[in-house]
């Protein structure tokens, strides 16, 4: 029996997708599970992991859409160094004006507080050899669209766009405890690479292009 995502398509992001893609981010924000209960502000995860790409790299932002609407995304940049510089210098400052910093005691912070702190002082993890893997990507898919090959198609769509831009390599970060995601990226040819700033909560994986 075919499901609602059987005929899903991968297409270029449209501004009308924004709210739906923020919702996908929240619905998959706890290692692929729904993170709604963790955040007082349901927009925070999207502000950190979706909004900057939609605004700064719309040509490298792709939506997965099925019969019920957007159900996933793959987002990226061809130049991580430039992207992070623009994120910190231009995209985040107006947002920070609207978001209060968390209290002074990190041990008491909720997930919502930790993400607020991240938006005020982002952790930007890159490979030690960023020159070989200057691009990066981020992908999320709702459960209803998982296990159907859509994730592979989405990543390939972005990789093709990166190759067309002359990009020589791409990297991504994954939770080292997320075995399913790690296996997915390995199957696509990604390998583990050293980080410029090792973080116990982030495993970096990379792939040479084309």
N, CA and C atoms as an extended XYZ file, in Angstrom:
630
Properties=species:S:1:pos:R:3:atomname:S:1:resname:S:1:resid:I:1 pbc="F F F"
N         0.854       -1.202        0.000 N   UNK     1
C         0.000        0.000        0.000 CA  UNK     1
C         0.881        1.239        0.000 C   UNK     1
N         0.602        2.179       -0.876 N   UNK     2
C         1.393        3.407       -0.930 CA  UNK     2
C         0.961        4.360        0.169 C   UNK     2
N         1.937        5.073        0.712 N   UNK     3
C         1.670        6.039        1.770 CA  UNK     3
C         1.596        7.440        1.227 C   UNK     3
N         1.348        8.426        2.114 N   UNK     4
C         1.201        9.807        1.675 CA  UNK     4
C         2.470       10.398        1.086 C   UNK     4
N         3.643        9.788        1.396 N   UNK     5
C         4.902       10.320        0.888 CA  UNK     5
C         5.433        9.551       -0.303 C   UNK     5
N         4.622        8.633       -0.830 N   UNK     6
C         5.083        7.791       -1.939 CA  UNK     6
C         5.523        8.630       -3.124 C   UNK     6
N         4.767        9.675       -3.447 N   UNK     7
C         5.095       10.500       -4.605 CA  UNK     7
C         5.747       11.810       -4.244 C   UNK     7
N         6.453       11.860       -3.121 N   UNK     8
C         7.075       13.101       -2.666 CA  UNK     8
C         8.101       13.597       -3.681 C   UNK     8
N         8.203       14.899       -3.787 N   UNK     9
C         9.166       15.517       -4.699 CA  UNK     9
C        10.156       16.367       -3.918 C   UNK     9
N        11.340       16.525       -4.479 N   UNK    10
C        12.350       17.430       -3.933 CA  UNK    10
C        12.394       18.632       -4.863 C   UNK    10
N        12.172       19.792       -4.300 N   UNK    11
C        12.148       21.012       -5.122 CA  UNK    11
C        12.873       22.150       -4.401 C   UNK    11
N        13.160       23.195       -5.145 N   UNK    12
C        13.794       24.370       -4.554 CA  UNK    12
C        12.864       25.009       -3.534 C   UNK    12
N        13.443       25.483       -2.448 N   UNK    13
C        12.686       26.162       -1.390 CA  UNK    13
C        11.923       27.365       -1.938 C   UNK    13
N        10.714       27.555       -1.409 N   UNK    14
C         9.920       28.753       -1.689 CA  UNK    14
C         9.660       29.469       -0.366 C   UNK    14
N         9.602       30.796       -0.357 N   UNK    15
C         9.363       31.526        0.896 CA  UNK    15
C         8.123       31.045        1.652 C   UNK    15
N         7.107       30.580        0.945 N   UNK    16
C         5.894       30.094        1.611 CA  UNK    16
C         6.140       28.826        2.423 C   UNK    16
N         7.295       28.168        2.219 N   UNK    17
C         7.625       26.946        2.956 CA  UNK    17
C         8.150       27.223        4.361 C   UNK    17
N         8.505       28.443        4.651 N   UNK    18
C         9.297       28.734        5.842 CA  UNK    18
C         8.688       28.168        7.132 C   UNK    18
N         7.437       28.478        7.396 N   UNK    19
C         6.819       28.008        8.646 CA  UNK    19
C         6.808       26.485        8.713 C   UNK    19
N         6.523       25.831        7.589 N   UNK    20
C         6.482       24.373        7.572 CA  UNK    20
C         7.865       23.773        7.828 C   UNK    20
N         8.909       24.398        7.297 N   UNK    21
C        10.256       23.871        7.511 CA  UNK    21
C        10.717       24.104        8.947 C   UNK    21
N        10.314       25.207        9.543 N   UNK    22
C        10.582       25.415       10.968 CA  UNK    22
C         9.884       24.313       11.783 C   UNK    22
N         8.667       23.957       11.366 N   UNK    23
C         7.924       22.910       12.084 CA  UNK    23
C         8.603       21.553       11.929 C   UNK    23
N         9.139       21.263       10.748 N   UNK    24
C         9.885       20.021       10.553 CA  UNK    24
C        11.092       19.984       11.472 C   UNK    24
N        11.790       21.098       11.574 N   UNK    25
C        12.964       21.172       12.442 CA  UNK    25
C        12.602       20.841       13.882 C   UNK    25
N        11.519       21.397       14.372 N   UNK    26
C        11.098       21.143       15.753 CA  UNK    26
C        10.639       19.700       15.930 C   UNK    26
N         9.936       19.173       14.940 N   UNK    27
C         9.392       17.814       15.037 CA  UNK    27
C        10.462       16.735       14.950 C   UNK    27
N        11.676       17.105       14.549 N   UNK    28
C        12.775       16.144       14.436 CA  UNK    28
C        13.978       16.554       15.272 C   UNK    28
N        13.798       17.553       16.139 N   UNK    29
C        14.930       18.194       16.809 CA  UNK    29
C        15.541       17.461       17.981 C   UNK    29
N        14.986       16.308       18.370 N   UNK    30
C        15.557       15.522       19.471 CA  UNK    30
C        16.084       14.207       18.902 C   UNK    30
N        17.196       14.318       18.160 N   UNK    31
C        17.767       13.136       17.499 CA  UNK    31
C        16.741       12.419       16.633 C   UNK    31
N        16.002       13.214       15.852 N   UNK    32
C        15.011       12.663       14.952 CA  UNK    32
C        13.623       12.546       15.541 C   UNK    32
N        13.500       12.805       16.840 N   UNK    33
C        12.207       12.735       17.509 CA  UNK    33
C        11.667       14.139       17.761 C   UNK    33
N        10.404       14.221       18.132 N   UNK    34
C         9.740       15.498       18.378 CA  UNK    34
C        10.366       16.210       19.579 C   UNK    34
N        10.787       17.455       19.367 N   UNK    35
C        11.426       18.240       20.425 CA  UNK    35
C        10.498       19.310       20.999 C   UNK    35
N         9.227       19.268       20.664 N   UNK    36
C         8.302       20.330       21.073 CA  UNK    36
C         8.277       20.540       22.583 C   UNK    36
N         8.333       19.464       23.339 N   UNK    37
C         8.221       19.582       24.794 CA  UNK    37
C         9.449       20.216       25.430 C   UNK    37
N        10.538       20.327       24.665 N   UNK    38
C        11.795       20.829       25.228 CA  UNK    38
C        11.923       22.340       25.149 C   UNK    38
N        11.045       22.984       24.375 N   UNK    39
C        11.246       24.405       24.106 CA  UNK    39
C         9.994       25.228       24.389 C   UNK    39
N        10.166       26.275       25.177 N   UNK    40
C         9.075       27.225       25.416 CA  UNK    40
C         8.774       27.999       24.143 C   UNK    40
N         9.826       28.323       23.401 N   UNK    41
C         9.684       29.053       22.144 CA  UNK    41
C         9.870       28.070       20.991 C   UNK    41
N         8.800       27.714       20.280 N   UNK    42
C         8.909       26.712       19.219 CA  UNK    42
C         9.697       27.182       17.997 C   UNK    42
N        10.053       28.465       17.947 N   UNK    43
C        10.800       28.988       16.804 CA  UNK    43
C        12.309       28.855       16.962 C   UNK    43
N        12.787       28.595       18.174 N   UNK    44
C        14.223       28.684       18.437 CA  UNK    44
C        15.048       27.725       17.586 C   UNK    44
N        14.643       26.472       17.512 N   UNK    45
C        15.409       25.512       16.718 CA  UNK    45
C        15.477       25.940       15.254 C   UNK    45
N        14.366       26.403       14.734 N   UNK    46
C        14.353       26.867       13.355 CA  UNK    46
C        15.252       28.064       13.143 C   UNK    46
N        15.291       28.969       14.129 N   UNK    47
C        16.175       30.129       14.019 CA  UNK    47
C        17.633       29.701       13.920 C   UNK    47
N        17.985       28.629       14.615 N   UNK    48
C        19.383       28.194       14.621 CA  UNK    48
C        19.736       27.344       13.405 C   UNK    48
N        18.845       26.449       12.994 N   UNK    49
C        19.229       25.444       12.012 CA  UNK    49
C        18.528       25.536       10.661 C   UNK    49
N        17.559       26.437       10.524 N   UNK    50
C        16.838       26.541        9.257 CA  UNK    50
C        16.875       27.963        8.695 C   UNK    50
N        16.412       28.924        9.468 N   UNK    51
C        16.267       30.295        8.986 CA  UNK    51
C        17.491       30.877        8.296 C   UNK    51
N        18.678       30.725        8.872 N   UNK    52
C        19.850       31.320        8.214 CA  UNK    52
C        20.078       30.809        6.796 C   UNK    52
N        19.827       29.534        6.561 N   UNK    53
C        20.027       28.972        5.229 CA  UNK    53
C        18.981       29.486        4.249 C   UNK    53
N        17.736       29.574        4.708 N   UNK    54
C        16.680       30.061        3.824 CA  UNK    54
C        16.954       31.492        3.387 C   UNK    54
N        17.505       32.295        4.282 N   UNK    55
C        17.760       33.697        3.966 CA  UNK    55
C        19.084       33.919        3.248 C   UNK    55
N        20.114       33.194        3.644 N   UNK    56
C        21.452       33.444        3.111 CA  UNK    56
C        21.808       32.548        1.929 C   UNK    56
N        21.175       31.367        1.837 N   UNK    57
C        21.500       30.418        0.763 CA  UNK    57
C        20.231       29.807        0.157 C   UNK    57
N        19.296       30.620       -0.306 N   UNK    58
C        18.042       30.059       -0.836 CA  UNK    58
C        18.239       29.134       -2.027 C   UNK    58
N        19.276       29.351       -2.829 N   UNK    59
C        19.483       28.492       -4.003 CA  UNK    59
C        20.012       27.116       -3.607 C   UNK    59
N        20.478       26.981       -2.364 N   UNK    60
C        20.950       25.695       -1.864 CA  UNK    60
C        20.037       25.180       -0.749 C   UNK    60
N        18.792       25.610       -0.784 N   UNK    61
C        17.773       25.153        0.164 CA  UNK    61
C        16.699       24.409       -0.614 C   UNK    61
N        16.447       23.155       -0.240 N   UNK    62
C        15.507       22.312       -0.973 CA  UNK    62
C        14.465       21.720       -0.021 C   UNK    62
N        13.241       21.685       -0.498 N   UNK    63
C        12.100       21.188        0.271 CA  UNK    63
C        11.650       19.836       -0.252 C   UNK    63
N        11.376       18.914        0.670 N   UNK    64
C        10.720       17.658        0.318 CA  UNK    64
C         9.233       17.850        0.559 C   UNK    64
N         8.429       17.628       -0.462 N   UNK    65
C         6.987       17.866       -0.358 CA  UNK    65
C         6.215       16.626       -0.788 C   UNK    65
N         5.240       16.226        0.048 N   UNK    66
C         4.361       15.121       -0.327 CA  UNK    66
C         2.928       15.634       -0.422 C   UNK    66
N         1.965       14.726       -0.442 N   UNK    67
C         0.565       15.117       -0.619 CA  UNK    67
C         0.044       15.983        0.510 C   UNK    67
N         0.687       15.936        1.668 N   UNK    68
C         0.252       16.721        2.818 CA  UNK    68
C         1.058       18.002        3.010 C   UNK    68
N         2.025       18.256        2.126 N   UNK    69
C         2.816       19.466        2.243 CA  UNK    69
C         4.283       19.166        2.523 C   UNK    69
N         5.075       20.191        2.850 N   UNK    70
C         6.487       19.989        3.137 CA  UNK    70
C         6.694       19.004        4.291 C   UNK    70
N         7.601       18.050        4.079 N   UNK    71
C         7.845       17.036        5.098 CA  UNK    71
C         9.335       16.792        5.316 C   UNK    71
N        10.165       17.665        4.780 N   UNK    72
C        11.602       17.545        4.988 CA  UNK    72
C        12.333       18.658        4.270 C   UNK    72
N        13.612       18.730        4.521 N   UNK    73
C        14.445       19.733        3.854 CA  UNK    73
C        15.886       19.279        3.862 C   UNK    73
N        16.642       19.789        2.912 N   UNK    74
C        18.094       19.716        2.944 CA  UNK    74
C        18.592       21.116        2.631 C   UNK    74
N        19.477       21.601        3.473 N   UNK    75
C        19.956       22.979        3.408 CA  UNK    75
C        21.475       22.964        3.402 C   UNK    75
N        22.080       23.935        2.742 N   UNK    76
C        23.533       23.936        2.728 CA  UNK    76
C        24.131       25.242        2.281 C   UNK    76
N        25.439       25.268        2.291 N   UNK    77
C        26.211       26.396        1.787 CA  UNK    77
C        27.458       25.852        1.118 C   UNK    77
N        27.931       26.527        0.098 N   UNK    78
C        29.152       26.113       -0.585 CA  UNK    78
C        30.395       26.658        0.108 C   UNK    78
N        30.221       27.658        0.959 N   UNK    79
C        31.354       28.329        1.604 CA  UNK    79
C        31.044       28.507        3.087 C   UNK    79
N        31.419       27.529        3.881 N   UNK    80
C        31.103       27.547        5.313 CA  UNK    80
C        31.702       28.746        6.014 C   UNK    80
N        32.925       29.081        5.698 N   UNK    81
C        33.589       30.208        6.371 CA  UNK    81
C        32.829       31.498        6.138 C   UNK    81
N        32.458       31.761        4.886 N   UNK    82
C        31.700       32.980        4.578 CA  UNK    82
C        30.321       32.943        5.218 C   UNK    82
N        29.674       31.784        5.146 N   UNK    83
C        28.335       31.648        5.716 CA  UNK    83
C        28.342       31.953        7.211 C   UNK    83
N        29.271       31.364        7.959 N   UNK    84
C        29.318       31.594        9.399 CA  UNK    84
C        29.642       33.050        9.725 C   UNK    84
N        30.488       33.668        8.923 N   UNK    85
C        30.814       35.071        9.148 CA  UNK    85
C        29.572       35.949        8.965 C   UNK    85
N        28.797       35.672        7.919 N   UNK    86
C        27.572       36.442        7.682 CA  UNK    86
C        26.527       36.140        8.746 C   UNK    86
N        26.456       34.879        9.164 N   UNK    87
C        25.530       34.500       10.225 CA  UNK    87
C        25.787       35.308       11.488 C   UNK    87
N        27.037       35.370       11.912 N   UNK    88
C        27.393       36.038       13.167 CA  UNK    88
C        27.310       37.553       13.046 C   UNK    88
N        27.758       38.090       11.918 N   UNK    89
C        27.853       39.541       11.782 CA  UNK    89
C        26.551       40.208       11.339 C   UNK    89
N        25.701       39.486       10.604 N   UNK    90
C        24.530       40.119       10.012 CA  UNK    90
C        23.200       39.457       10.384 C   UNK    90
N        23.145       38.116       10.354 N   UNK    91
C        21.847       37.453       10.527 CA  UNK    91
C        21.428       37.377       11.991 C   UNK    91
N        22.345       37.043       12.874 N   UNK    92
C        21.986       36.852       14.280 CA  UNK    92
C        21.746       38.150       15.066 C   UNK    92
N        22.471       39.248       14.825 N   UNK    93
C        22.275       40.445       15.658 CA  UNK    93
C        20.833       40.939       15.762 C   UNK    93
N        20.067       41.064       14.670 N   UNK    94
C        18.675       41.504       14.835 CA  UNK    94
C        17.836       40.520       15.645 C   UNK    94
N        18.135       39.233       15.507 N   UNK    95
C        17.407       38.225       16.262 CA  UNK    95
C        17.721       38.335       17.754 C   UNK    95
N        18.984       38.567       18.072 N   UNK    96
C        19.385       38.678       19.480 CA  UNK    96
C        18.667       39.820       20.193 C   UNK    96
N        18.348       40.853       19.447 N   UNK    97
C        17.652       41.986       20.052 CA  UNK    97
C        16.274       41.594       20.555 C   UNK    97
N        15.705       40.529       19.993 N   UNK    98
C        14.368       40.083       20.374 CA  UNK    98
C        14.397       38.938       21.379 C   UNK    98
N        15.564       38.348       21.589 N   UNK    99
C        15.672       37.169       22.445 CA  UNK    99
C        16.553       37.458       23.650 C   UNK    99
N        15.981       37.340       24.831 N   UNK   100
C        16.754       37.576       26.046 CA  UNK   100
C        17.745       36.444       26.267 C   UNK   100
N        18.918       36.761       26.768 N   UNK   101
C        19.892       35.737       27.116 CA  UNK   101
C        19.401       34.953       28.336 C   UNK   101
N        19.830       33.698       28.465 N   UNK   102
C        19.413       32.902       29.629 CA  UNK   102
C        20.081       33.415       30.897 C   UNK   102
N        19.657       32.899       32.024 N   UNK   103
C        20.219       33.316       33.305 CA  UNK   103
C        21.685       32.944       33.452 C   UNK   103
N        22.313       33.355       34.556 N   UNK   104
C        23.760       33.199       34.723 CA  UNK   104
C        24.219       31.832       35.222 C   UNK   104
N        23.309       30.876       35.391 N   UNK   105
C        23.700       29.589       35.973 CA  UNK   105
C        23.429       28.455       34.974 C   UNK   105
N        24.432       28.129       34.123 N   UNK   106
C        24.230       27.108       33.082 CA  UNK   106
C        23.747       25.760       33.609 C   UNK   106
N        24.140       25.398       34.810 N   UNK   107
C        23.722       24.104       35.360 CA  UNK   107
C        22.206       24.022       35.517 C   UNK   107
N        21.557       25.166       35.579 N   UNK   108
C        20.105       25.211       35.754 CA  UNK   108
C        19.370       25.428       34.437 C   UNK   108
N        20.088       25.562       33.364 N   UNK   109
C        19.449       25.874       32.101 CA  UNK   109
C        18.606       24.706       31.584 C   UNK   109
N        17.472       25.050       31.002 N   UNK   110
C        16.655       24.088       30.265 CA  UNK   110
C        17.206       23.990       28.844 C   UNK   110
N        16.646       23.091       28.028 N   UNK   111
C        17.045       23.022       26.624 CA  UNK   111
C        16.759       24.349       25.928 C   UNK   111
N        15.658       24.980       26.290 N   UNK   112
C        15.315       26.280       25.728 CA  UNK   112
C        16.393       27.303       26.054 C   UNK   112
N        16.869       27.299       27.303 N   UNK   113
C        17.916       28.238       27.715 CA  UNK   113
C        19.226       27.964       26.989 C   UNK   113
N        19.558       26.684       26.830 N   UNK   114
C        20.810       26.345       26.161 CA  UNK   114
C        20.796       26.797       24.704 C   UNK   114
N        19.645       26.692       24.066 N   UNK   115
C        19.565       27.132       22.678 CA  UNK   115
C        19.603       28.655       22.581 C   UNK   115
N        19.010       29.338       23.546 N   UNK   116
C        19.136       30.795       23.587 CA  UNK   116
C        20.603       31.210       23.696 C   UNK   116
N        21.335       30.522       24.570 N   UNK   117
C        22.758       30.818       24.717 CA  UNK   117
C        23.502       30.553       23.415 C   UNK   117
N        23.114       29.491       22.713 N   UNK   118
C        23.744       29.149       21.441 CA  UNK   118
C        23.477       30.228       20.389 C   UNK   118
N        22.287       30.807       20.397 N   UNK   119
C        21.976       31.864       19.441 CA  UNK   119
C        22.742       33.142       19.749 C   UNK   119
N        23.036       33.371       21.019 N   UNK   120
C        23.812       34.551       21.390 CA  UNK   120
C        25.310       34.331       21.201 C   UNK   120
N        25.771       33.091       21.367 N   UNK   121
C        27.192       32.760       21.182 CA  UNK   121
C        27.275       31.401       20.496 C   UNK   121
N        27.077       31.356       19.190 N   UNK   122
C        26.976       30.066       18.494 CA  UNK   122
C        28.265       29.266       18.505 C   UNK   122
N        28.107       27.955       18.611 N   UNK   123
C        29.213       27.025       18.464 CA  UNK   123
C        29.277       26.619       17.003 C   UNK   123
N        30.355       26.963       16.342 N   UNK   124
C        30.469       26.739       14.908 CA  UNK   124
C        31.595       25.736       14.665 C   UNK   124
N        31.221       24.473       14.542 N   UNK   125
C        32.184       23.395       14.411 CA  UNK   125
C        32.513       23.145       12.940 C   UNK   125
N        33.801       23.088       12.616 N   UNK   126
C        34.243       22.851       11.242 CA  UNK   126
C        35.334       21.783       11.222 C   UNK   126
N        35.565       21.158       10.066 N   UNK   127
C        36.653       20.184        9.968 CA  UNK   127
C        38.009       20.854       10.141 C   UNK   127
N        38.974       20.096       10.617 N   UNK   128
C        40.333       20.617       10.715 CA  UNK   128
C        40.833       21.003        9.323 C   UNK   128
N        40.436       20.241        8.314 N   UNK   129
C        40.807       20.521        6.929 CA  UNK   129
C        39.615       21.128        6.198 C   UNK   129
N        39.262       22.340        6.577 N   UNK   130
C        38.097       22.984        5.966 CA  UNK   130
C        38.312       23.252        4.484 C   UNK   130
N        39.563       23.445        4.069 N   UNK   131
C        39.834       23.711        2.665 CA  UNK   131
C        39.434       22.572        1.750 C   UNK   131
N        39.484       21.336        2.261 N   UNK   132
C        39.089       20.188        1.451 CA  UNK   132
C        37.583       19.949        1.456 C   UNK   132
N        36.911       20.484        2.492 N   UNK   133
C        35.461       20.282        2.630 CA  UNK   133
C        34.784       21.608        2.993 C   UNK   133
N        34.831       22.587        2.081 N   UNK   134
C        34.361       23.940        2.426 CA  UNK   134
C        32.852       24.078        2.546 C   UNK   134
N        32.100       23.170        1.954 N   UNK   135
C        30.638       23.234        2.026 CA  UNK   135
C        30.143       22.454        3.239 C   UNK   135
N        28.912       22.728        3.643 N   UNK   136
C        28.280       21.863        4.642 CA  UNK   136
C        26.787       21.782        4.363 C   UNK   136
N        26.152       20.770        4.962 N   UNK   137
C        24.727       20.577        4.747 CA  UNK   137
C        24.043       20.144        6.035 C   UNK   137
N        22.728       20.268        6.014 N   UNK   138
C        21.882       19.899        7.156 CA  UNK   138
C        20.582       19.362        6.579 C   UNK   138
N        20.136       18.192        7.070 N   UNK   139
C        18.939       17.563        6.529 CA  UNK   139
C        18.064       17.041        7.655 C   UNK   139
N        16.745       17.165        7.483 N   UNK   140
C        15.770       16.583        8.406 CA  UNK   140
C        14.559       16.118        7.601 C   UNK   140
N        13.980       14.992        8.016 N   UNK   141
C        12.822       14.415        7.338 CA  UNK   141
C        11.828       13.935        8.386 C   UNK   141
N        10.558       14.275        8.218 N   UNK   142
C         9.529       13.812        9.136 CA  UNK   142
C         9.391       12.284        9.068 C   UNK   142
N         8.980       11.656       10.161 N   UNK   143
C         8.840       10.198       10.172 CA  UNK   143
C         7.988        9.645        9.033 C   UNK   143
N         6.944       10.374        8.633 N   UNK   144
C         6.061        9.836        7.600 CA  UNK   144
C         6.770        9.677        6.256 C   UNK   144
N         7.890       10.381        6.080 N   UNK   145
C         8.601       10.325        4.807 CA  UNK   145
C         9.919        9.562        4.902 C   UNK   145
N        10.196        8.970        6.040 N   UNK   146
C        11.449        8.242        6.222 CA  UNK   146
C        11.346        6.822        5.674 C   UNK   146
N        12.512        6.259        5.365 N   UNK   147
C        12.560        4.876        4.906 CA  UNK   147
C        12.059        4.658        3.500 C   UNK   147
N        11.989        5.703        2.701 N   UNK   148
C        11.475        5.602        1.331 CA  UNK   148
C        12.498        6.070        0.291 C   UNK   148
N        13.712        6.338        0.726 N   UNK   149
C        14.738        6.788       -0.201 CA  UNK   149
C        14.752        8.276       -0.437 C   UNK   149
N        13.852        9.005        0.231 N   UNK   150
C        13.803       10.453        0.010 CA  UNK   150
C        15.056       11.155        0.520 C   UNK   150
N        15.571       10.717        1.657 N   UNK   151
C        16.760       11.351        2.214 CA  UNK   151
C        17.933       11.274        1.260 C   UNK   151
N        18.121       10.117        0.662 N   UNK   152
C        19.212        9.958       -0.312 CA  UNK   152
C        19.010       10.897       -1.501 C   UNK   152
N        17.781       10.980       -2.001 N   UNK   153
C        17.502       11.882       -3.136 CA  UNK   153
C        17.758       13.333       -2.759 C   UNK   153
N        17.389       13.703       -1.540 N   UNK   154
C        17.573       15.073       -1.101 CA  UNK   154
C        19.051       15.437       -1.021 C   UNK   154
N        19.836       14.561       -0.398 N   UNK   155
C        21.268       14.831       -0.295 CA  UNK   155
C        21.886       14.899       -1.686 C   UNK   155
N        21.518       13.982       -2.563 N   UNK   156
C        22.086       13.986       -3.908 CA  UNK   156
C        21.716       15.257       -4.663 C   UNK   156
N        20.504       15.759       -4.445 N   UNK   157
C        20.096       17.018       -5.078 CA  UNK   157
C        21.019       18.155       -4.663 C   UNK   157
N        21.311       18.229       -3.376 N   UNK   158
C        22.195       19.295       -2.894 CA  UNK   158
C        23.622       19.078       -3.373 C   UNK   158
N        24.113       17.843       -3.337 N   UNK   159
C        25.483       17.585       -3.795 CA  UNK   159
C        25.645       17.958       -5.264 C   UNK   159
N        24.636       17.667       -6.072 N   UNK   160
C        24.694       18.039       -7.489 CA  UNK   160
C        24.791       19.551       -7.643 C   UNK   160
N        24.017       20.283       -6.838 N   UNK   161
C        24.064       21.751       -6.889 CA  UNK   161
C        25.429       22.265       -6.454 C   UNK   161
N        26.031       21.632       -5.449 N   UNK   162
C        27.356       22.051       -4.981 CA  UNK   162
C        28.419       21.799       -6.048 C   UNK   162
N        28.336       20.657       -6.707 N   UNK   163
C        29.297       20.346       -7.775 CA  UNK   163
C        29.185       21.373       -8.900 C   UNK   163
N        27.957       21.750       -9.228 N   UNK   164
C        27.753       22.751      -10.284 CA  UNK   164
C        28.374       24.090       -9.922 C   UNK   164
N        28.509       24.352       -8.618 N   UNK   165
C        29.147       25.588       -8.156 CA  UNK   165
C        30.661       25.440       -8.032 C   UNK   165
N        31.184       24.262       -8.363 N   UNK   166
C        32.625       24.039       -8.301 CA  UNK   166
C        33.144       23.653       -6.939 C   UNK   166
N        32.279       23.203       -6.069 N   UNK   167
C        32.683       22.861       -4.705 CA  UNK   167
C        33.444       21.532       -4.700 C   UNK   167
N        34.522       21.465       -3.908 N   UNK   168
C        35.387       20.279       -3.911 CA  UNK   168
C        35.073       19.296       -2.789 C   UNK   168
N        34.278       19.698       -1.796 N   UNK   169
C        33.980       18.798       -0.687 CA  UNK   169
C        32.947       19.382        0.240 C   UNK   169
N        32.285       18.506        1.006 N   UNK   170
C        31.196       18.922        1.887 CA  UNK   170
C        31.312       18.178        3.211 C   UNK   170
N        30.882       18.822        4.279 N   UNK   171
C        30.885       18.169        5.585 CA  UNK   171
C        29.543       18.389        6.281 C   UNK   171
N        29.356       17.669        7.375 N   UNK   172
C        28.156       17.811        8.195 CA  UNK   172
C        28.472       17.343        9.609 C   UNK   172
N        27.634       17.742       10.546 N   UNK   173
C        27.780       17.311       11.927 CA  UNK   173
C        26.624       16.405       12.317 C   UNK   173
N        26.921       15.396       13.131 N   UNK   174
C        25.896       14.460       13.573 CA  UNK   174
C        26.176       14.088       15.022 C   UNK   174
N        25.118       13.805       15.759 N   UNK   175
C        25.282       13.345       17.130 CA  UNK   175
C        25.993       11.989       17.112 C   UNK   175
N        27.102       11.838       17.828 N   UNK   176
C        27.853       10.575       17.781 CA  UNK   176
C        27.081        9.376       18.310 C   UNK   176
N        25.952        9.639       18.979 N   UNK   177
C        25.126        8.539       19.496 CA  UNK   177
C        23.978        8.176       18.547 C   UNK   177
N        23.883        8.901       17.441 N   UNK   178
C        22.809        8.660       16.478 CA  UNK   178
C        23.301        7.664       15.419 C   UNK   178
N        23.285        6.380       15.781 N   UNK   179
C        23.832        5.351       14.898 CA  UNK   179
C        23.100        5.283       13.555 C   UNK   179
N        21.793        5.515       13.584 N   UNK   180
C        21.030        5.440       12.336 CA  UNK   180
C        21.491        6.509       11.350 C   UNK   180
N        21.668        7.744       11.835 N   UNK   181
C        22.109        8.824       10.959 CA  UNK   181
C        23.529        8.577       10.460 C   UNK   181
N        24.398        8.119       11.343 N   UNK   182
C        25.782        7.844       10.943 CA  UNK   182
C        25.811        6.786        9.844 C   UNK   182
N        25.010        5.736       10.007 N   UNK   183
C        24.943        4.700        8.982 CA  UNK   183
C        24.433        5.236        7.656 C   UNK   183
N        23.449        6.135        7.719 N   UNK   184
C        22.896        6.742        6.505 CA  UNK   184
C        23.977        7.519        5.766 C   UNK   184
N        24.744        8.343        6.487 N   UNK   185
C        25.776        9.141        5.824 CA  UNK   185
C        26.917        8.275        5.303 C   UNK   185
N        27.276        7.243        6.041 N   UNK   186
C        28.324        6.343        5.551 CA  UNK   186
C        27.904        5.686        4.247 C   UNK   186
N        26.632        5.323        4.149 N   UNK   187
C        26.135        4.697        2.926 CA  UNK   187
C        26.193        5.652        1.739 C   UNK   187
N        26.217        6.953        2.019 N   UNK   188
C        26.310        7.959        0.965 CA  UNK   188
C        27.755        8.352        0.666 C   UNK   188
N        28.702        7.707        1.335 N   UNK   189
C        30.113        7.972        1.056 CA  UNK   189
C        30.789        8.955        1.985 C   UNK   189
N        30.101        9.372        3.046 N   UNK   190
C        30.717       10.262        4.023 CA  UNK   190
C        31.595        9.451        4.980 C   UNK   190
N        32.703       10.053        5.401 N   UNK   191
C        33.609        9.415        6.356 CA  UNK   191
C        33.865       10.376        7.515 C   UNK   191
N        34.247        9.841        8.640 N   UNK   192
C        34.560       10.669        9.803 CA  UNK   192
C        35.850       11.447        9.550 C   UNK   192
N        35.851       12.710        9.971 N   UNK   193
C        37.041       13.561        9.819 CA  UNK   193
C        37.300       14.310       11.121 C   UNK   193
N        38.576       14.677       11.378 N   UNK   194
C        38.901       15.428       12.593 CA  UNK   194
C        38.259       16.813       12.585 C   UNK   194
N        37.935       17.284       13.773 N   UNK   195
C        37.329       18.607       13.930 CA  UNK   195
C        38.383       19.641       14.318 C   UNK   195
N        38.175       20.879       13.878 N   UNK   196
C        39.059       21.969       14.275 CA  UNK   196
C        38.892       22.303       15.745 C   UNK   196
N        37.720       21.975       16.311 N   UNK   197
C        37.445       22.221       17.733 CA  UNK   197
C        36.621       21.045       18.244 C   UNK   197
N        37.276       19.946       18.600 N   UNK   198
C        36.561       18.729       18.998 CA  UNK   198
C        35.478       18.977       20.034 C   UNK   198
N        34.323       18.352       19.812 N   UNK   199
C        33.151       18.507       20.663 CA  UNK   199
C        32.554       17.123       20.880 C   UNK   199
N        32.392       16.742       22.144 N   UNK   200
C        31.896       15.398       22.458 CA  UNK   200
C        30.499       15.158       21.911 C   UNK   200
N        29.753       16.226       21.612 N   UNK   201
C        28.374       16.074       21.150 CA  UNK   201
C        28.241       16.147       19.635 C   UNK   201
N        29.359       16.307       18.922 N   UNK   202
C        29.286       16.434       17.468 CA  UNK   202
C        30.361       15.596       16.795 C   UNK   202
N        29.929       14.712       15.914 N   UNK   203
C        30.835       13.951       15.070 CA  UNK   203
C        30.791       14.580       13.682 C   UNK   203
N        31.949       14.910       13.145 N   UNK   204
C        32.014       15.490       11.803 CA  UNK   204
C        32.266       14.399       10.775 C   UNK   204
N        31.516       14.460        9.686 N   UNK   205
C        31.675       13.540        8.574 CA  UNK   205
C        31.798       14.368        7.292 C   UNK   205
N        32.512       13.856        6.323 N   UNK   206
C        32.768       14.645        5.116 CA  UNK   206
C        32.864       13.747        3.890 C   UNK   206
N        32.721       14.395        2.741 N   UNK   207
C        32.760       13.668        1.453 CA  UNK   207
C        33.403       14.577        0.419 C   UNK   207
N        34.346       14.036       -0.328 N   UNK   208
C        34.943       14.784       -1.419 CA  UNK   208
C        33.972       14.826       -2.599 C   UNK   208
N        34.002       15.907       -3.347 N   UNK   209
C        33.140       16.076       -4.524 CA  UNK   209
C        34.014       16.291       -5.750 C   UNK   209
N        33.599       15.911       -6.952 N   UNK   210
C        32.264       15.333       -7.231 CA  UNK   210
C        32.207       13.850       -6.887 C   UNK   210
